[in-house]
Amino acid sequence: MAVLGPSGCGKTSLLRVALGLDAPTRGTVWAGATRLSADGQVLVPPERRRLAMVFQDLALWPHLSVEAHLRFVLSSVGVPKRDQEERIIRMLEQVELQERAAAHPGELSGGERQRVAIARALVTEPAAVLLDEPLSNLDLRLRRELLGLLKGLFAQRRMTAVYVTHDIREAVALGDRIAVMNAGGVVAVGAIDALRGSPEPLVRELLEGLTWSGL
């Protein structure tokens, strides 16, 4: 699911409520048949929701190597040490960082740092991953490359992902469905072809001028 909308419309707040960092003032957050938040209360804390997050600023730890980033989060969720090595090797291969395992964030390129953040989120095998405009600071070539990587990883793992963006090209490239937000609410949900026929002015405005030769 790609969540598309202008700055300030509530996209990041949506992710914070899903993570359990904020409680919804009304409504209920569900994961399958489990209520996570309701009636202004967080019922299941963030650490028990099995959700992973890729932040816009990446939030990498400068003193940890690429491998140590993955080992730290695996230890934090209780993965036995005997199983960590196999997961780390497999994950680094999937994001093509196996040759950079010993490097620290300050020694990596922007695209490589993005790959570390993605690997750190996925290595714990979460129930779902939330991504808050993770590619907004990259050039077009790197964005295209990493969108392809994300799409392949999500398909391979058959996992739920919610990708927040203000760029319609990213939403179309990655989202099986797109939710369009405005002023704190969702105004339309669907595949791109269905959204093109939406009566909502904001949806039509966002779709106008879409260049299919971009991403």
C-alpha positions in Angstrom: 0.0 0.0 0.0 1.4 3.4 -1.0 0.1 6.3 1.0 0.2 9.5 -1.2 -0.4 13.1 -0.2 1.0 16.5 0.2 3.2 17.6 3.2 1.3 18.0 6.4 -1.7 15.8 5.4 -1.1 13.3 8.2 1.0 10.6 6.4 3.6 10.3 9.1 1.0 10.6 11.9 -0.7 7.5 10.3 2.5 5.5 10.6 3.0 6.6 14.2 -0.5 5.5 15.2 0.1 2.2 13.4 3.4 1.7 15.2 1.8 2.5 18.6 4.0 5.6 19.2 0.7 7.7 19.3 -2.8 6.7 20.3 -5.6 7.5 17.9 -8.1 10.1 19.3 -10.9 8.0 17.9 -11.2 4.8 15.9 -9.4 1.5 16.3 -6.2 0.0 15.0 -6.4 -3.7 14.1 -3.8 -6.3 13.1 -5.9 -9.2 11.8 -8.3 -10.0 14.7 -6.1 -8.2 17.3 -7.0 -4.7 18.5 -3.7 -2.7 18.8 -5.2 0.7 19.8 -8.7 1.9 20.6 -10.6 4.7 22.4 -7.5 6.9 22.8 -5.4 4.1 24.3 -2.5 2.0 23.1 -3.5 -1.6 23.9 -0.4 -3.4 22.4 2.9 -1.5 22.9 5.2 -0.9 19.9 7.7 -3.6 20.8 5.0 -6.3 20.7 3.4 -5.3 17.3 6.0 -7.0 15.1 6.2 -4.0 12.9 9.4 -2.6 11.4 10.1 1.0 10.3 12.3 2.7 7.8 12.6 6.3 8.8 13.1 9.3 6.5 16.4 10.2 8.2 17.3 6.5 8.4 18.4 6.7 12.1 21.5 4.6 11.6 23.9 4.2 14.5 27.3 5.7 13.5 29.3 3.5 15.8 28.0 0.2 14.5 29.0 -1.6 11.3 26.5 -2.8 8.8 26.6 -6.3 10.2 26.4 -5.0 13.8 23.2 -3.1 12.9 21.5 -6.4 11.9 22.9 -8.3 14.8 21.7 -5.7 17.3 18.1 -5.8 16.1 18.1 -9.6 15.9 19.3 -9.8 19.5 16.7 -7.3 20.6 13.8 -9.5 19.4 15.3 -12.6 20.9 16.7 -14.5 17.9 19.2 -17.1 19.1 22.9 -16.3 18.3 23.1 -19.6 16.4 20.4 -18.4 13.9 21.7 -14.8 13.6 24.6 -15.5 11.3 22.5 -17.2 8.6 19.9 -14.5 8.6 22.5 -11.7 8.4 24.3 -13.4 5.5 21.1 -13.9 3.6 19.9 -10.4 4.2 23.1 -8.8 3.2 23.1 -10.8 -0.1 19.5 -9.7 -0.8 20.4 -6.0 -0.4 23.8 -6.5 -2.1 25.9 -5.3 0.9 27.8 -8.5 1.6 31.1 -6.8 0.6 30.3 -3.9 3.0 29.5 -5.8 6.1 32.3 -4.3 8.2 31.8 -0.7 7.0 30.3 2.0 9.2 27.6 4.4 8.0 30.1 7.3 7.6 31.9 5.1 5.1 28.9 4.3 2.9 27.3 6.1 0.0 23.7 7.4 0.3 22.3 4.5 -1.5 24.2 2.0 0.6 23.0 3.7 3.8 19.4 3.3 2.5 20.1 -0.4 1.9 21.3 -0.8 5.5 18.1 0.8 6.8 16.0 -1.6 4.6 18.0 -4.6 5.7 17.7 -3.7 9.4 13.9 -3.4 9.1 13.5 -6.7 7.2 16.0 -9.0 8.9 13.7 -9.6 11.9 11.0 -10.9 9.5 8.3 -8.5 10.8 4.6 -8.9 10.2 4.7 -5.6 8.2 7.1 -2.9 7.4 6.3 0.9 7.4 8.4 3.3 5.3 8.3 7.0 5.8 9.5 8.7 2.5 12.8 6.8 2.7 14.0 7.7 -0.8 13.2 11.4 -0.8 16.8 12.6 -0.5 18.2 10.4 -3.3 18.6 11.2 -7.0 16.4 9.7 -9.6 18.8 6.9 -10.6 19.1 5.7 -7.0 15.4 6.1 -6.3 14.6 3.9 -9.3 17.2 1.3 -8.3 16.0 1.1 -4.7 12.3 1.0 -5.6 13.1 -2.0 -7.7 14.9 -3.6 -4.8 12.0 -2.9 -2.4 9.4 -4.2 -4.8 11.4 -7.4 -5.3 12.0 -8.0 -1.6 8.3 -7.4 -0.7 7.2 -9.8 -3.5 9.7 -12.4 -2.5 8.7 -12.3 1.2 5.0 -11.9 0.5 4.9 -9.3 3.2 2.7 -6.3 4.0 4.3 -2.9 3.4 3.0 0.6 3.8 5.0 3.1 1.9 4.4 6.8 2.6 5.4 9.3 -0.1 4.5 12.7 -1.6 5.8 11.6 -5.0 3.2 10.0 -7.2 5.8 8.3 -9.3 7.0 6.4 -6.3 3.5 5.5 -5.3 2.7 4.1 -8.8 6.0 2.2 -9.0 5.7 0.5 -5.7 2.0 0.4 -4.6 -0.3 -2.4 -5.6 -2.9 0.0 -4.1 -2.6 3.7 -3.4 -4.4 5.6 -0.6 -4.6 9.3 -1.2 -4.6 11.5 1.9 -5.6 15.1 2.5 -6.1 17.1 5.7 -5.8 14.0 8.0 -8.1 11.7 6.1 -8.1 9.2 3.2 -10.0 10.6 0.2 -9.5 7.7 -2.2 -8.1 4.2 -2.3 -7.4 2.0 -5.3 -5.2 1.0 -8.2 -3.9 3.9 -10.4 -6.5 3.3 -13.2 -9.4 3.5 -10.7 -7.9 6.7 -9.1 -7.8 8.4 -12.5 -11.6 8.4 -12.6 -12.0 9.7 -9.0 -14.4 12.6 -8.5 -12.1 14.1 -5.8 -10.4 17.3 -6.9 -7.3 16.5 -4.9 -6.9 13.1 -6.5 -7.3 14.5 -10.0 -4.8 17.3 -9.2 -2.2 14.8 -8.0 -2.6 12.7 -11.1 -2.4 15.5 -13.6 0.9 15.7 -15.5 2.0 12.2 -14.4 5.0 11.3 -16.5 5.1 7.5 -17.1 8.7 7.7 -18.5 10.0 8.8 -15.0 10.3 6.0 -12.4 
